[in-house]
Amino acid sequence: MSDFMVQDGQTVVFIGDSITDCGRRDQQYPFGDGYVRQAIDLITVKYPERRITYFNEGIGGNNVGDLRNRWHDDLLVQQPDWVTIKIGINDLHQTFGGADFAPPRFEAIYRDILDLTRERTQAEIVLIDPFYMSTDDTSDGWRSKVLKVLPEYLDVVKRLAGEYQTRHVLTHEAFQRQLKVRPVDTFCSEPVHPNVHGHFVIAYELLKALNW
Protein backbone atom coordinates (compact mmCIF):
# COMPACT_ATOMS: atom_id res chain seq x y z
CA MET A 1 0.00 0.00 0.00
CA SER A 2 1.30 3.44 -0.91
CA ASP A 3 2.58 5.78 1.79
CA PHE A 4 1.82 8.87 -0.31
CA MET A 5 0.12 11.25 2.06
CA VAL A 6 -2.38 13.03 -0.20
CA GLN A 7 -5.47 10.85 -0.32
CA ASP A 8 -8.32 10.33 -2.74
CA GLY A 9 -10.89 13.12 -2.52
CA GLN A 10 -8.60 15.63 -0.86
CA THR A 11 -7.85 19.25 -1.84
CA VAL A 12 -4.38 20.76 -2.13
CA VAL A 13 -3.63 24.51 -2.25
CA PHE A 14 -0.20 25.71 -3.39
CA ILE A 15 0.35 29.32 -2.34
CA GLY A 16 3.30 31.67 -2.62
CA ASP A 17 5.13 34.10 -4.87
CA SER A 18 6.17 34.09 -8.55
CA ILE A 19 7.91 30.73 -8.27
CA THR A 20 4.54 29.21 -7.41
CA ASP A 21 2.57 31.47 -9.77
CA CYS A 22 4.57 30.65 -12.91
CA GLY A 23 1.98 32.01 -15.32
CA ARG A 24 -1.06 30.43 -13.71
CA ARG A 25 -3.01 33.71 -14.08
CA ASP A 26 -2.13 34.07 -17.76
CA GLN A 27 -1.28 31.70 -20.58
CA GLN A 28 -0.45 28.83 -18.22
CA TYR A 29 -3.81 28.92 -16.38
CA PRO A 30 -4.71 27.35 -13.99
CA PHE A 31 -1.61 25.67 -12.55
CA GLY A 32 1.30 27.53 -14.15
CA ASP A 33 4.21 25.78 -15.84
CA GLY A 34 6.47 25.35 -12.82
CA TYR A 35 6.83 22.97 -9.89
CA VAL A 36 3.09 23.04 -9.14
CA ARG A 37 2.23 21.73 -12.61
CA GLN A 38 5.05 19.19 -12.44
CA ALA A 39 4.01 17.92 -9.01
CA ILE A 40 0.40 17.56 -10.12
CA ASP A 41 1.43 15.67 -13.26
CA LEU A 42 3.73 13.33 -11.35
CA ILE A 43 1.04 12.59 -8.78
CA THR A 44 -1.48 11.91 -11.56
CA VAL A 45 0.89 9.58 -13.40
CA LYS A 46 1.68 7.53 -10.31
CA TYR A 47 -1.74 7.61 -8.64
CA PRO A 48 -4.35 7.86 -11.44
CA GLU A 49 -7.06 6.47 -9.17
CA ARG A 50 -6.80 9.37 -6.72
CA ARG A 51 -9.23 12.19 -7.47
CA ILE A 52 -7.41 15.15 -5.97
CA THR A 53 -8.49 18.78 -6.36
CA TYR A 54 -5.70 21.34 -6.82
CA PHE A 55 -5.50 25.13 -6.60
CA ASN A 56 -2.48 27.25 -7.47
CA GLU A 57 -2.69 30.52 -5.53
CA GLY A 58 0.78 31.90 -6.27
CA ILE A 59 1.12 35.60 -7.14
CA GLY A 60 4.35 37.06 -8.47
CA GLY A 61 6.06 39.62 -6.23
CA ASN A 62 4.27 38.55 -3.07
CA ASN A 63 5.84 38.75 0.36
CA VAL A 64 4.49 37.21 3.55
CA GLY A 65 2.40 40.33 4.20
CA ASP A 66 0.69 39.92 0.84
CA LEU A 67 -0.14 36.33 1.74
CA ARG A 68 -1.63 37.45 5.04
CA ASN A 69 -3.79 40.03 3.25
CA ARG A 70 -5.33 37.42 0.95
CA TRP A 71 -5.23 34.38 3.26
CA HIS A 72 -9.00 34.32 3.78
CA ASP A 73 -10.01 34.54 0.13
CA ASP A 74 -7.25 32.40 -1.37
CA LEU A 75 -6.72 29.80 1.35
CA LEU A 76 -9.27 29.62 4.13
CA VAL A 77 -12.36 29.56 1.91
CA GLN A 78 -10.97 26.56 0.03
CA GLN A 79 -10.84 24.53 3.27
CA PRO A 80 -7.96 22.47 1.89
CA ASP A 81 -6.68 19.22 3.29
CA TRP A 82 -3.14 20.26 2.36
CA VAL A 83 -1.47 23.63 1.90
CA THR A 84 2.08 24.23 0.67
CA ILE A 85 3.60 27.65 1.38
CA LYS A 86 6.57 28.99 -0.61
CA ILE A 87 7.53 32.52 0.49
CA GLY A 88 10.51 34.55 1.67
CA ILE A 89 12.86 35.68 -1.09
CA ASN A 90 10.79 38.80 -1.86
CA ASP A 91 10.72 39.65 1.83
CA LEU A 92 14.53 39.57 1.86
CA HIS A 93 14.88 41.62 -1.32
CA GLN A 94 12.28 44.17 -0.30
CA THR A 95 13.92 44.61 3.09
CA PHE A 96 17.14 45.50 1.29
CA GLY A 97 15.06 48.09 -0.59
CA GLY A 98 13.76 49.71 2.60
CA ALA A 99 10.61 47.72 3.41
CA ASP A 100 10.33 46.05 6.81
CA PHE A 101 10.11 42.35 6.20
CA ALA A 102 13.28 41.61 8.16
CA PRO A 103 13.35 38.19 9.86
CA PRO A 104 11.52 39.22 13.09
CA ARG A 105 8.56 40.71 11.20
CA PHE A 106 8.70 37.96 8.57
CA GLU A 107 8.37 35.44 11.39
CA ALA A 108 5.54 37.30 13.14
CA ILE A 109 3.39 37.50 10.00
CA TYR A 110 4.24 33.94 8.95
CA ARG A 111 3.24 32.77 12.41
CA ASP A 112 -0.06 34.63 12.03
CA ILE A 113 -1.00 32.82 8.83
CA LEU A 114 -0.04 29.48 10.34
CA ASP A 115 -2.21 30.22 13.38
CA LEU A 116 -5.12 31.11 11.11
CA THR A 117 -4.65 27.90 9.17
CA ARG A 118 -4.59 25.79 12.31
CA GLU A 119 -7.60 27.56 13.82
CA ARG A 120 -9.87 27.63 10.77
CA THR A 121 -8.96 24.53 8.76
CA GLN A 122 -7.93 20.94 9.26
CA ALA A 123 -5.17 21.28 6.67
CA GLU A 124 -1.82 19.60 6.86
CA ILE A 125 0.88 22.21 6.17
CA VAL A 126 4.06 22.02 4.10
CA LEU A 127 6.60 24.85 4.38
CA ILE A 128 8.93 25.30 1.39
CA ASP A 129 12.19 27.16 2.02
CA PRO A 130 13.07 30.29 0.07
CA PHE A 131 16.21 29.72 -1.99
CA TYR A 132 18.81 31.64 -3.95
CA MET A 133 20.82 30.03 -6.71
CA SER A 134 24.30 31.41 -6.33
CA THR A 135 27.55 30.29 -4.74
CA ASP A 136 28.99 33.81 -4.43
CA ASP A 137 29.44 34.06 -0.68
CA THR A 138 32.70 36.03 -0.58
CA SER A 139 32.31 39.17 -2.72
CA ASP A 140 30.67 42.47 -1.80
CA GLY A 141 28.15 42.07 -4.61
CA TRP A 142 24.39 41.81 -4.33
CA ARG A 143 24.34 38.03 -4.63
CA SER A 144 26.83 37.60 -1.83
CA LYS A 145 24.82 39.93 0.40
CA VAL A 146 21.66 37.94 -0.23
CA LEU A 147 23.38 34.65 0.59
CA LYS A 148 24.72 36.09 3.84
CA VAL A 149 21.24 37.17 5.00
CA LEU A 150 19.18 34.26 3.64
CA PRO A 151 20.10 31.88 6.51
CA GLU A 152 18.19 34.13 8.90
CA TYR A 153 15.02 33.57 6.86
CA LEU A 154 15.74 29.86 6.56
CA ASP A 155 16.09 29.67 10.33
CA VAL A 156 12.63 31.23 10.69
CA VAL A 157 11.06 28.61 8.41
CA LYS A 158 12.88 25.79 10.18
CA ARG A 159 11.77 27.05 13.59
CA LEU A 160 8.15 27.40 12.48
CA ALA A 161 8.14 23.98 10.83
CA GLY A 162 9.30 22.45 14.10
CA GLU A 163 6.92 24.42 16.29
CA TYR A 164 3.85 23.81 14.13
CA GLN A 165 4.92 20.26 13.25
CA THR A 166 4.64 20.79 9.51
CA ARG A 167 6.38 19.10 6.62
CA HIS A 168 9.47 21.06 5.61
CA VAL A 169 11.02 21.19 2.13
CA LEU A 170 14.70 22.22 2.14
CA THR A 171 14.90 23.66 -1.35
CA HIS A 172 17.89 25.92 -0.73
CA GLU A 173 19.93 22.98 0.56
CA ALA A 174 18.85 20.92 -2.45
CA PHE A 175 19.99 23.57 -4.91
CA GLN A 176 23.27 24.13 -3.09
CA ARG A 177 24.00 20.39 -3.38
CA GLN A 178 23.35 20.60 -7.11
CA LEU A 179 25.52 23.70 -7.52
CA LYS A 180 28.53 21.85 -6.14
CA VAL A 181 28.62 19.79 -9.32
CA ARG A 182 26.62 21.80 -11.91
CA PRO A 183 26.64 25.44 -13.03
CA VAL A 184 23.84 27.76 -11.94
CA ASP A 185 22.58 28.08 -15.54
CA THR A 186 21.59 24.42 -15.40
CA PHE A 187 18.69 25.45 -13.18
CA CYS A 188 18.30 29.20 -13.48
CA SER A 189 19.47 32.07 -15.69
CA GLU A 190 19.42 34.32 -12.60
CA PRO A 191 19.32 33.39 -8.93
CA VAL A 192 15.56 33.58 -8.25
CA HIS A 193 13.36 32.19 -11.04
CA PRO A 194 14.16 28.59 -12.01
CA ASN A 195 13.94 27.13 -15.48
CA VAL A 196 12.13 23.84 -16.07
CA HIS A 197 15.05 21.85 -14.61
CA GLY A 198 15.10 23.98 -11.48
CA HIS A 199 11.38 23.54 -11.01
CA PHE A 200 11.82 19.78 -11.20
CA VAL A 201 14.20 20.02 -8.24
CA ILE A 202 11.48 21.80 -6.24
CA ALA A 203 8.76 19.37 -7.35
CA TYR A 204 10.93 16.38 -6.46
CA GLU A 205 11.80 17.72 -3.01
CA LEU A 206 8.15 18.56 -2.34
CA LEU A 207 6.90 15.14 -3.39
CA LYS A 208 9.66 13.45 -1.41
CA ALA A 209 8.39 15.26 1.71
CA LEU A 210 4.94 13.79 1.00
CA ASN A 211 6.23 10.22 0.62
CA TRP A 212 5.45 10.16 -3.10
C-alpha positions in Angstrom: 0.0 0.0 0.0 1.3 3.4 -0.9 2.6 5.8 1.8 1.8 8.9 -0.3 0.1 11.2 2.1 -2.4 13.0 -0.2 -5.5 10.9 -0.3 -8.3 10.3 -2.7 -10.9 13.1 -2.5 -8.6 15.6 -0.9 -7.9 19.2 -1.8 -4.4 20.8 -2.1 -3.6 24.5 -2.3 -0.2 25.7 -3.4 0.4 29.3 -2.3 3.3 31.7 -2.6 5.1 34.1 -4.9 6.2 34.1 -8.5 7.9 30.7 -8.3 4.5 29.2 -7.4 2.6 31.5 -9.8 4.6 30.7 -12.9 2.0 32.0 -15.3 -1.1 30.4 -13.7 -3.0 33.7 -14.1 -2.1 34.1 -17.8 -1.3 31.7 -20.6 -0.5 28.8 -18.2 -3.8 28.9 -16.4 -4.7 27.4 -14.0 -1.6 25.7 -12.5 1.3 27.5 -14.2 4.2 25.8 -15.8 6.5 25.3 -12.8 6.8 23.0 -9.9 3.1 23.0 -9.1 2.2 21.7 -12.6 5.1 19.2 -12.4 4.0 17.9 -9.0 0.4 17.6 -10.1 1.4 15.7 -13.3 3.7 13.3 -11.4 1.0 12.6 -8.8 -1.5 11.9 -11.6 0.9 9.6 -13.4 1.7 7.5 -10.3 -1.7 7.6 -8.6 -4.4 7.9 -11.4 -7.1 6.5 -9.2 -6.8 9.4 -6.7 -9.2 12.2 -7.5 -7.4 15.2 -6.0 -8.5 18.8 -6.4 -5.7 21.3 -6.8 -5.5 25.1 -6.6 -2.5 27.2 -7.5 -2.7 30.5 -5.5 0.8 31.9 -6.3 1.1 35.6 -7.1 4.3 37.1 -8.5 6.1 39.6 -6.2 4.3 38.5 -3.1 5.8 38.7 0.4 4.5 37.2 3.5 2.4 40.3 4.2 0.7 39.9 0.8 -0.1 36.3 1.7 -1.6 37.5 5.0 -3.8 40.0 3.2 -5.3 37.4 0.9 -5.2 34.4 3.3 -9.0 34.3 3.8 -10.0 34.5 0.1 -7.2 32.4 -1.4 -6.7 29.8 1.4 -9.3 29.6 4.1 -12.4 29.6 1.9 -11.0 26.6 0.0 -10.8 24.5 3.3 -8.0 22.5 1.9 -6.7 19.2 3.3 -3.1 20.3 2.4 -1.5 23.6 1.9 2.1 24.2 0.7 3.6 27.7 1.4 6.6 29.0 -0.6 7.5 32.5 0.5 10.5 34.6 1.7 12.9 35.7 -1.1 10.8 38.8 -1.9 10.7 39.7 1.8 14.5 39.6 1.9 14.9 41.6 -1.3 12.3 44.2 -0.3 13.9 44.6 3.1 17.1 45.5 1.3 15.1 48.1 -0.6 13.8 49.7 2.6 10.6 47.7 3.4 10.3 46.1 6.8 10.1 42.3 6.2 13.3 41.6 8.2 13.4 38.2 9.9 11.5 39.2 13.1 8.6 40.7 11.2 8.7 38.0 8.6 8.4 35.4 11.4 5.5 37.3 13.1 3.4 37.5 10.0 4.2 33.9 8.9 3.2 32.8 12.4 -0.1 34.6 12.0 -1.0 32.8 8.8 0.0 29.5 10.3 -2.2 30.2 13.4 -5.1 31.1 11.1 -4.6 27.9 9.2 -4.6 25.8 12.3 -7.6 27.6 13.8 -9.9 27.6 10.8 -9.0 24.5 8.8 -7.9 20.9 9.3 -5.2 21.3 6.7 -1.8 19.6 6.9 0.9 22.2 6.2 4.1 22.0 4.1 6.6 24.9 4.4 8.9 25.3 1.4 12.2 27.2 2.0 13.1 30.3 0.1 16.2 29.7 -2.0 18.8 31.6 -3.9 20.8 30.0 -6.7 24.3 31.4 -6.3 27.5 30.3 -4.7 29.0 33.8 -4.4 29.4 34.1 -0.7 32.7 36.0 -0.6 32.3 39.2 -2.7 30.7 42.5 -1.8 28.2 42.1 -4.6 24.4 41.8 -4.3 24.3 38.0 -4.6 26.8 37.6 -1.8 24.8 39.9 0.4 21.7 37.9 -0.2 23.4 34.7 0.6 24.7 36.1 3.8 21.2 37.2 5.0 19.2 34.3 3.6 20.1 31.9 6.5 18.2 34.1 8.9 15.0 33.6 6.9 15.7 29.9 6.6 16.1 29.7 10.3 12.6 31.2 10.7 11.1 28.6 8.4 12.9 25.8 10.2 11.8 27.1 13.6 8.1 27.4 12.5 8.1 24.0 10.8 9.3 22.5 14.1 6.9 24.4 16.3 3.8 23.8 14.1 4.9 20.3 13.2 4.6 20.8 9.5 6.4 19.1 6.6 9.5 21.1 5.6 11.0 21.2 2.1 14.7 22.2 2.1 14.9 23.7 -1.4 17.9 25.9 -0.7 19.9 23.0 0.6 18.9 20.9 -2.4 20.0 23.6 -4.9 23.3 24.1 -3.1 24.0 20.4 -3.4 23.3 20.6 -7.1 25.5 23.7 -7.5 28.5 21.8 -6.1 28.6 19.8 -9.3 26.6 21.8 -11.9 26.6 25.4 -13.0 23.8 27.8 -11.9 22.6 28.1 -15.5 21.6 24.4 -15.4 18.7 25.4 -13.2 18.3 29.2 -13.5 19.5 32.1 -15.7 19.4 34.3 -12.6 19.3 33.4 -8.9 15.6 33.6 -8.2 13.4 32.2 -11.0 14.2 28.6 -12.0 13.9 27.1 -15.5 12.1 23.8 -16.1 15.0 21.9 -14.6 15.1 24.0 -11.5 11.4 23.5 -11.0 11.8 19.8 -11.2 14.2 20.0 -8.2 11.5 21.8 -6.2 8.8 19.4 -7.3 10.9 16.4 -6.5 11.8 17.7 -3.0 8.1 18.6 -2.3 6.9 15.1 -3.4 9.7 13.4 -1.4 8.4 15.3 1.7 4.9 13.8 1.0 6.2 10.2 0.6 5.5 10.2 -3.1 
